Amino acid sequence: MASGLPDRVASAGARAAAVNAGKTARFLSRSLGRGGGTTLPGHLAARINPGLVTSLARGLPNGCVLVTGTNGKTTTTRIMAEAARRAGLAVVTNPEGANLLSGIATSLLVNANRLGSMDVPSSAIGIFEVDEGALRPAIDALSPRLVVITNLFRDQLDRYFEVDFVAGLWRRALLRLPSSATVVLNADDPQVAYLGEDLPAKVLYFGLDDRQWARPVLEHAADSRRCPRCGRDLSYELSFYAHLGHYACKECGWRRPDPGFAAWKVELQGLEGSRSQVTTPAGHRTLRLPLAGLYNACNALAALAGASCLGVEPDLVQAAAQGAVGAFGRFEQVRFGDRQALVLLVKNPSGFNEGIRLVLSVGGPKRLLLALNDNGPDGRDVSWIWDVDFELCSERTADLSVSGVRAKDLALRLKYAGLGDPAVASSAAPRTPLVADEDIIRAFFTAIERTPPGETLYVLASYTAMWALRRELVRRGKVAPFWRQAQQEGTSVR
């Protein structure tokens, strides 16, 4: 035993040095106005002590939960975290959306003391959003008791390739979970649902059972049309959006699993949110959500299923969902006197299509600013814009602007959609002039000046374009810094 003492002392010393370096980096980043200190502290600390995340995670008495997926993981994580708090758990989370392992490391070290040990109550639990590509290292480092997967769409093709590739990554990651763990999957997404086949962990499903929102055919932008078991075409009875729906394979017999958590009546209330009647193992419940869109109703259902696996009562999840606030850039409202802007992050065809449908669900012609960048976080390949249904806007647009590094690509796509170019617009469509400016800041303020009093400018922007605009809005005092806004969500349990 004595021979191991120096090693334990050295390990504790390295852990303390890593934690203190991370805390210092976070303090300096925020004090100097260089950012929220959400990623660098964890990255620096892990360089000093590579095993830091694992050792700190072991200090959470109630273990860890991971939430991943292409869309919806931020909202799902936030609702689950708030529901857990209402159930008396002290939640360590990453509300700023820093979802790589370095961001999770930052959230953990914030709750560690200067000696490098977790300083949390016995009710502490970690509930973390995880990037799609980081699920396996997160599972290896955190040994989660629960993993929730929302959906799988084509996104950042230069980084993730096609959905089959990501599904394979997730499959190999989930196989590493023990039988004591639980996995919650979206039954409506065939690639996600198939992940539950033959896992050692317990598997639960959630999904929509409301026919009123089904479309007659699968969208052309659907990313998963083939059976993940045999490779033949799936047959869809119901199609909600993208490739989500009720499906079966006529060749091998594989079909959509029956969800234990199902929304069988969903009332969409425009930008005001939704109300769903849901079935759970504990009986029927009503789930109200102030966040708009069918996809957000699905996110709330995923949160309900995940929180129930933690023993959280459905009524507490309902209370958490009813008080949910959209994350920065997710239909964030910005007031400019007697007019306003609504900013929505869009990053793939499915998300863009749902964003357009949501905007168009509000009556009257729309004033739109569409912004597209191709920086690293956006994905270098922007060919996906040709699968966005811009044609839906052809008769509903009163003012149209494009911006970003790839503004010209957007303008070309809109030309083929019959928007913004009188030479190709149909006689029935309004000939709305197209204003193009690659500078997102200038484009935004020009567009908001053209917006009449009492009306709304809808900004649909890719990741770095949204961030650039938001930084300027922070500088002008129109919105709070993202980390200060997220701080209210409780990065620290103290």
C-alpha positions, -999 to +999 in steps of 0.1 A: +000+000+000+028+024+009+044+019-025+012+032-042+009+063-020+033+085-041+013+076-073-019+086-056-004+118-044+009+126-078-024+118-094-043+141-069-017+168-076-022+166-113-059+167-109-058+197-087-034+215-111-057+208-140-088+220-122-072+252-110-058+259-144-092+254-159-109+277-133-083+304-139-088+302-177-126+305-173-123+334-150-099+353-173-120+346-204-151+360-188-134+389-170-116+400-202-147+397-224-131+370-245-160+347-244-179+325-220-150+302-211-171+271-219-146+251-239-110+263-234-109+256-196-119+220-201-094+216-230-066+231-210-074+210-179-076+178-200-042+185-215-027+188-180-045+157-167-059+134-195-080+114-171-097+144-155-132+140-170-134+104-158-121+111-123-145+141-119-175+122-133-169+095-107-175+122-081-212+126-092-232+105-067-261+098-091-240+093-123-244+109-157-269+112-185-260+119-221-283+135-247-273+135-284-288+137-319-286+160-349-314+184-338-331+190-305-304+179-281-301+213-264-338+217-258-342+181-246-312+185-223-326+217-208-360+203-201-346+171-185-322+191-164-349+214-151-372+184-144-345+167-124-340+199-104-377+200-096-373+164-084-347+175-059-316+165-078-286+189-080-278+191-117-244+196-133-250+204-170-236+223-200-265+248-208-242+269-230-242+242-257-205+234-254-211+197-262-177+183-270-157+165-242-139+198-235-172+215-228-183+187-205-149+189-187-155+226-181-189+220-166-174+194-143-144+214-131-166+244-123-181+221-096-147+208-083-128+223-054-092+235-055-080+201-044-094+186-076-123+167-061-160+173-069-177+196-044-213+186-049-241+174-026-252+137-025-281+146-048-258+156-077-262+142-112-247+151-145-270+157-175-250+166-206-257+175-242-231+156-264-221+163-300-230+135-324-193+127-331-183+127-294-207+101-281-182+072-279-155+092-261-182+106-238-195+071-230-159+059-224-151+089-201-184+093-182-199+057-180-235+071-183-264+054-167-287+068-194-283+079-231-311+097-250-309+100-288-333+125-305-329+119-342-303+115-370-303+139-400-277+147-427-255+174-412-220+188-418-213+163-446-175+171-446-173+160-409-200+134-404-204+121-440-238+103-445-262+093-418-252+056-421-217+065-410-230+083-378-254+055-371-224+031-371-205+053-347-235+054-324-240+017-326-205+009-316-206+034-288-239+020-274-226-015-274-201-004-248-228+003-223-235-023-195-268-040-190-274-017-160-277+013-184-307+026-203-310+039-238-340+061-250-345+062-287-368+079-312-391+052-326-400+074-356-365+076-369-355+042-385-318+047-381-321+057-345-347+030-337-326+003-351-298+012-327-319-006-300-315-040-317-296-065-295-281-039-271-270-052-237-286-020-222-323-016-215-340+002-244-371+024-243-387+043-273-407+075-277-426+086-308-456+104-324-489+086-328-509+115-342-521+111-378-532+147-382-495+159-388-487+131-413-479+139-449-491+117-478-456+110-490-420+110-477-402+143-482-376+144-510-351+156-483-356+124-463-322+110-453-331+074-444-353+056-469-339+020-466-343-007-440-313-006-417-316-044-413-318-056-450-312-025-471-345-027-490-369+003-493-390+010-463-427+014-467-442+044-448-477+045-435-473+079-420-446+106-427-442+135-402-412+153-415-379+143-431-378+105-427-396+104-394-428+085-394-444+050-391-426+026-414-421-011-420-399-033-443-420-057-465-389-078-472-375-087-438-404-077-415-386-052-394-408-023-384-411+008-362-410-003-325-440+005-303-431+035-282-437+034-244-439+072-245-462+084-273-478+117-282-512+108-297-527+143-299-505+173-307-520+208-309-496+232-326-503+268-315-480+287-340-452+306-323-469+302-289-458+265-287-478+233-285-499+211-262-497+173-265-517+145-250-491+118-242-492+082-231-466+070-206-461+039-184-476+060-156-507+068-176-519+097-197-506+132-193-508+167-209-475+181-220-475+219-227-445+236-242-440+273-250-415+265-278-430+263-314-430+235-339-437+198-341-400+190-337-400+208-303-431+187-292-409+157-301-380+171-280-403+175-250-415+139-254-379+127-255-372+147-223-403+131-207-390+096-216-355+103-204-365+120-171-389+092-163-359+068-165-344+088-137-375+084-115-388+119-122-426+122-120-442+132-153-459+161-136-425+176-128-414+172-165-446+190-175-437+219-151-402+220-166-414+219-202-440+246-195-413+269-182-388+261-210-370+290-228-354+286-262-317+284-262-299+313-278-305+314-316-335+292-313-363+316-322-347+342-300-367+374-300-350+408-303-370+440-300-362+472-320-387+497-308-420+489-324-406+461-346-389+428-338-366+401-352-369+364-345-335+346-349-336+308-358-305+286-362-307+264-393-280+239-402-294+211-424-323+205-448-347+190-423-342+218-397-344+245-424-377+230-438-393+229-404-381+264-397-397+277-429-430+258-422-431+273-387-425+308-400-452+304-427-477+290-401-481+326-389-504+345-412-494+372-436-465+378-460-431+373-444-400+394-442-370+370-444-332+373-440-315+340-449-278+337-440-253+310-449-217+305-440-193+276-447-170+280-418-159+249-398-188+247-374-213+252-403-198+225-425-179+233-456-203+216-480-234+237-485-249+216-513-277+207-488-295+240-495-308+224-527-329+201-506-345+229-487-381+236-498-377+273-505-405+270-530-429+271-500-421+308-496-428+317-533-462+334-526-456+343-490-426+367-490-429+405-487-392+412-483-362+389-489-325+393-481-296+369-483-263+372-465-232+353-453-201+339-470-222+318-493-249+344-500-244+340-538-252+303-534-283+311-516-293+336-542-289+311-570-310+285-551-337+310-545-337+320-582-345+284-591-372+284-564-389+314-582-379+338-554-362+372-558-357+371-595-384+385-618-370+367-648-379+333-634-408+341-610-442+328-621-469+352-629-488+341-598-459+347-575-451+381-560-419+395-576-401+403-543-367+420-549-338+401-535-313+421-515-278+404-511-251+415-488-224+391-475-219+411-443-245+396-419-244+426-396-250+452-423-276+429-439-295+425-407-297+462-398-307+471-434-335+445-433-347+456-399-349+492-411-370+481-440-394+462-416-425+483-411-436+492-375-454+463-358-440+436-381-414+409-376-381+401-395-374+364-395-337+356-395-328+320-405-291+317-402-264+290-402-243+286-371-214+310-375-236+336-392-260+334-362-230+338-338-216+368-357-250+385-356-255+377-319-222+391-309-232+424-324-265+423-307-248+417-274-225+446-280-255+468-286-272+456-255-301+439-273-294+404-259-274+390-230-241+371-236-250+335-243-230+323-212-247+347-189-281+337-203-272+300-199-257+306-164-293+309-151-298+273-163-272+262-136-238+252-149-229+250-112-249+233-085-238+259-060 
